[in-house]
Amino acid sequence: MRQESFVVGAFVLMASSLFSRVLGATYRILVPLLMGGGHQGAVGMGLYGMAAPIYGVLLSVSATGLPVAVARMVAARVSLGRARAAQRLFRAAFVLVALVGGAFALALFFGAPWYARHVARDARAAPAVAAVAPAVLFVSLGAVYRGFLQGLRRMTPYAVSQVVEQLARVGSILLLVVLLLPEGVEWAAAGAAFGATLGGVAALAYLVRQHRQALRELAAAGPRDAGAAGAGEAGAAADLRELISLAVPISLSYMVMPLVTFIDALLVPSRLHAAGLGREATALYGMLSGFAAPFMIMPTTFTAALALNVVPAVSELQARGDRAGVRARIALGVRLALLVTLPAAAGLAALATPIETVIFRAPAAGPLLFILSFGSVAIGLQQVTAAALQGLGRPTVPMLTLFFGAAVKFVLTYVLTGRPEVNVAGAAVATVAAFASAAALNALALARLGCGVSWWRAGAAPAVSAALMGLGVAAAFDAVDAALRRLAGDAAGGPLAIAVAVAAGVAIYGVLAARTGAVRPEDVQSLPRVGRTLVRLGRALRLWPRAAGA
């Protein structure tokens, strides 16, 4: 079977995720304007937003845990030459998802009027809720196909399917909003909601084609299922039991991030009022959730893609009994996560106040971003260590550690945010502590399973490089900002100074990471298309010691 390397898979998934996020941000800006802007645009987006929460909840049950579970089981079976067992597993998962996703879709479609009246409290939301209902089925079925391809470590079609889905979704949203707005803003909102269905259908059609290609390659790969036990109905029943036992805790794990957000929405305003900051409570919460938190999530785009690769890679090696290979692959995943999140955190910390001042004109949000920048590292490590445990067939462990982290988040937010001298910064500290504790417990679990990581070996060089880069970024910003202010006035320095500081940071970290061995020639060479060229350039510039480039 044709498989992609570990780094290449993460790279293409990261690229597709970034592209999808840019498209998502674009339509969120354009749709309110197409709906008429002003009050009418706000109403339309409100009706559209009322359909999103129930859709997200149902999709988290039917589509989040299954791809990871299918990927792990397929990788294990294919690595042992059990191609028929992998196909049987796919069929069992497809039937399960068709039944569950179909039931959810029907319930949401026919229950849309009730949901709109009694939950959303606006009967005009019913068309949007009904329009998004079929997406639950189509997106869930697409998730099963993605899990199969992920298990085969074919990440390019996985990534392309995400881009296809987002292109179809955003294009249909923009078109349907324009076509249906004359019928009323509620129908424009329904058109926007139906975009999720059309995006799911487009992605599913692409994935079906890729699945057929994968089956042809499996058929040509040689002898299959030698000595495999279990077949027919008994084997399918066993597959379903294993699938559900893996998928349920993984799905619950995916619910923790919304739970953390909900804890902030539930506690922060009320605790700020208790601290005597009633008039400022809403603005302070807005700085936390709207101005600072999104930057914390941005660097984890790479680690989320990395985690998708860790699951089948670890599962495949474990199925073959290659314990040394399992430890090496987990160590590589952790090292790559630190290689990306540490410099991202250092850069965000160094430029926290300038970023918030230039983009949002809210320098008071700078300290919040400074605190949350460390959360990028904690979330990245939690994602990769959780994926390693899932690949080892221990999905309950990261579920429990995440719920422990949510408990830490709840307690610290309640205690710290209620102190006037700490106020909203307490919620930021609690978020970092929550994911750091979950990551630490995951690492402890891996060590007890004999798959521990040498954190000094994985993190020392990236940490030193990132710290020095952060100092360089801060110095570059101060120097350029001061120079531009002298030349063109007080308002001129910020944006350009940030851009120059970021560019300086990339250059500084690139040189330091290469010289300290944090980035190795083999890491760069595995990048698609540009890898070998970058390695030759790095050796010409003597970025790597001679022994490393030999």
Steps between C-alpha positions, in 0.01 A plus 500: 500500500611853421546689828616851580777580746418621847615859441345527153163389635509763772612765250217444251240484777627825647488668159143386438395611848649846452333535161166393644532747786574786261191409298296478819614843614419642157141378491437620856590849383308487170178328608376777736566754226312291242211473744470877498737599777395698803207374705372269225841340459525451875156332508595272211826396666316449827253262335787321325687475830199347675529192279872453562503382866257210460672398175837505674377289791345233278805495273733457797312184593485349151819623331784607731615179666427262215772613256770455764362161605471381139851628424652311791322174418566519126870577555537201733327261259679614185840487671435129566388433142132474597355708216163320501466562873568870441230512231255315724569751776429786261167348401399452864592860582314627193180319600528624859550860394226482237255386768608744772563797270180433308296486821653826622439669165133395492446603861655840438308556176157414639577655838618829352177695576499380862870579543456846350205589725606348830882498494609774258194707604446627146270313260684658207798272572303188393600513128868530588484209745318281247746599224804391701346167607607290196859610556512289816463185286727597210782643712487197731528259206789703366670465839499119463669525159756744644574259783563220249742714298667622820552139604678438170710813568377666183468853630497688170151380396391553862622861478360559152158382618506774766577761236229364267248512783588856596504627140158349430368621833618859472410530131149369553451719807584817310283400203199386704503807723478725195229288333280457810530843663200636301287233673596633842802504727396172664522327161840658435610353834360163391699523177815566702424200721436277197854571388620249761288232332630576151857509629450162664358351179792633291759364742322165520498463121875568489569261788302217337723526196816502713372201698453299180855585394631388841311170470657436160844558648422270793390230257829531311716509816543124523374217724236605748364379836742214545401328821239764585244391753135596499287550195147567390239612751707406805793705374278797417347491850848496655600792278200702616573431866863607461400801289250626756738441791758719325270763349293588808787622724660681206172680424470598865855634486410726209222653710744633759618802296141631465462418871798721586348782294169445675669519841637842409160618373333366815745614767707795381228770480340394829834481685602840361176640638582338834841670488329838465572545129137491386520785251813361338408131516368464146790691345757300697340172397497619138873573519563147626273309262512720191833681507747260667373140480492474115876565483563218749320254271676598177832314557311180586392463137827315439482286812142399421620382158795328665268318740300359208821341374607368839194275545543267197881510516508387864222246447678346201828463688330361810312241294834376366642482851764767426527663844818686411327639191201610710724687744693662216183612320348649817828678576504641145144624537581674829818653359320637194221640719753683717690612192193694384316604817800628699604769248135588438450550874821703531400723211148557633636575847755749363242681284190455714428864576601635154276239330198587713566872462537496121221255417237574765621829651482323836842507670333376820455163325877466458562340842223248428663399172837479677356244744306306237803478269632224728171321448604435139777271625272330753223435245747374239655252742158388621390433141808295408518299824126430484539377141784272610282346770215458252739330258601263780134408552462699826246770403343512847821640651509831304125534552544480877802730503311760299207488739748539785637804317146637467458460878826689554371768265174531692662529845775742400264719298259520792770580755732728304249698292313599815808683630492869395879518465501199263153520335484370140869402494401220737293338226799514264726339761233233559486414129876449479500295820214282376673388180843481664367265767327282237820484293708413807265218598506367144879501507497314832262240353728452200798450730312234697422322172870492417466772236639796690676792334831661593368852549849645533606350167177605330463849644832647610625618160162638379447673837839673495454600135148631565604699809783672314268560205246664733764742627601576142138559395439741788822691423421516128149632565620767741774618263285511186199649680712777653665578166172515311339719764785747474468508123123494444322570827350304787247300297742371240716248680279218620393287201827519308704451817304182578556370146875568519522345847319185382731468199801547727363236735463245218858561389642490853316184595586329173872559552501416872284189459731367230819579692372345827371189324135576576434483125685222322572462129276192481210703644529761227576256219171320555299813414328462162656674198717751689669272754813403308555854376480636855745238624751591229458868585545434872817301441635769272440756775658259752191498720558137595823361644701298254417168670126565475523582132735225404 
